[in-house]
Amino acid sequence: MHIGVDVGGTFTDIVVNRDDGSALLLHKLPSTPDAPERAIVEGLATLMQQHALSASSVDWLAHGTTVGTNALIQRKHGKVALITSRGFRDLMEIGRQTRPTVYDMHRDHPPPLVERRLRIDVPQRTLADGSTHVPLDEDAVRDAAVLLRRESVDCVVVCFLHSYAFPQDERRAAAILKDNLPRSVAVLCSSDVYPEFREYERFSTAVLNGALITVLGSYLDRLTRSVADLGIASEIKVTQSAGGLMSLRMAREYPVRASLSGPAAGVQGAQRRASAAGLRNIITLDVGGTRADVALLKDGNAVEVNERDLAGYPIRIPALDVNAVGAGGGSIAWIGRDGLLKVGPQSAGAVPGPLCYGLGGTNATVTDANVMLGRLDGESLLAGRMPIRAELAARGIAGIARELDATPDQAALGILRVAAATMVKAIRSISVERGHYPSDFSLFVYGGAGALFATEVARDLGMSQIVVPPDPGILCAEGALNAPLSTDFVVTVLSALDSDGVRKLRGAEAELKQRSAEWFSMEGVCPQLAQLVWTVGARYFGQNYELALKVDHAGDDGAHIARLGKAFPAA
């Protein structure tokens, strides 16, 4: 028996495949933000009781979570310290010296996750060619450990220049710190988290990972205990930002890889359903309780990126290219200082939720507008398990209407149109702005509220086909259920595309093959099912960023160069 679970900001979804040819079992219930594992256990217990399922027959439990993302947004993460090369303690604050938005002079980057007094630089400098300019001062590292012991930090991250290729000093510093700090303090090397060049992004990713270690580790410990109390012995698998699954061991060590896991699982579910329907070019629209997520799939494949922002911080890991906006069912409607109607990004969440839930909510939301206009059942949701109080929704919308000098129906329609416009803008950013015409794609909608906005969004974008899969509100959990185990390994090799460069690539290939074989063995992957997918980052000389190209190592060096040379312009 296989189980897929997706925990959203408003609802928790569960899918059970009994592996006997019968229909999937589906269950949705309100999330419990203060303890996300509580809703999971409650839902599993309900399904097992209703359908006489045996906990001992569970072979697979896959789980997508937003715990890490929410912790960063709310700044409820672990206390992190940074050890870096002398003179680079302020790199996290200086960044790339760019503004978050070019034309907004008031918006600033979020404050660094590591306080300046906990960013400690030590004498050390390795040059880009691997030569030692300043040897690592081990006594300075020990002095830093003494200071950090007094600060009661949860994690120490070691980030040195050029450690992506020459990690020896990072590993030596980490060993010293482990010897001089309590065992409860995690010590990380940036070269272990994701060893790619560009120090700012590498430092940021490593620090984000350190900030989430205690948060996600504590959550996974609670979830594991709670699931075991139900009698489920199967190890939990966690969805990654790139769409695959990873073991609990990997999730505890590299929690940053699960930071965007929920939307990625939905895209994988959409990819599977679209393929079964014979659709290769789709734009997905996942409207949940807190936000709307959009993605573009061309020729049956989702676009993958290596760099994203997470709660305003750059993160350098593989992830499916999903654009998220604050336009979900729980998004709050409000009037700005300019007197215009706004929707989101603030959300009422699961608690207290929209006004119509009757749980103490005080703000009108998108869900309230849908209830008032009769687009949602005005009596109950979740098959009668969640009563709806339509009169509370009407009262809240009437308050918005008075401020707008409009009728309640006009105000409700306005809320939905503003939310739809936000979704349209998000889709344009991943299609029109990247050279794709939305009219060449089908709009694939899912999530609890996706179908409610499908017609208006498709009309605004000139799209002629809308696809709603079976049980669209559970598709993210279904995507997690069917996702394979996967991971990513990376080696940075800077070289021109010539015979010498191909030689270096082949050397990197041998190293990555060995690391992959060790991972397959550790995760218990059957050799017949093991697959390797190779990519290289390619760019013109003078460019700042690369394009990821699939690579085939077969043939001689000339064939290798010809294939890459042909693939790059096409990409």
Secondary structure, DSSP 8 states (H G I E B T S, - for coil): -EEEEEE-SSEEEEEEE-SSS---EEEEEE--TTSHHHHHHHHHHHHHHHHT--GGG--EEEEE--HHHHHHHTT----EEEEEETT-TTHHHHTTS--SSTT-SS------SS-GGGEEEES-EE-TTS-EEE---HHHHHHHHHHHHHHT-SEEEEE-TTTTT--HHHHHHHHHHHHHS-TTSEEEEHHHH---S-HHHHHHHHHHHHHHHHHHHHHHHHHHHHHHHTT--S-EEEE-TTSSEE-HHHHHH-GGGGTTHHHHHHHHHHHHHHHHTT--SEEEEEE-SS-EEEEEEETTEE-EES-EEETTEEE-S-EE--EEES-STTEEEEE-TTS-EEEEEEE-TTTT--GGGTSS--S-BHHHHHHHTTSS-SSEETTTTEE--HHHHHHHHHHHHHHHTS-HHHHHHHHHHHHHHHHHHHHHHHTGGGT--GGGSEEEEESTTHHHHHHHHHHHHT---EE--SSGGGHHHHHHHH--B-----------SSHHHHHHHHHHHHHHHHHHHHHHHHHT--GGG-----EEEE--TT-SS-EEEE----S-HHHHHHHHHHHHHH-
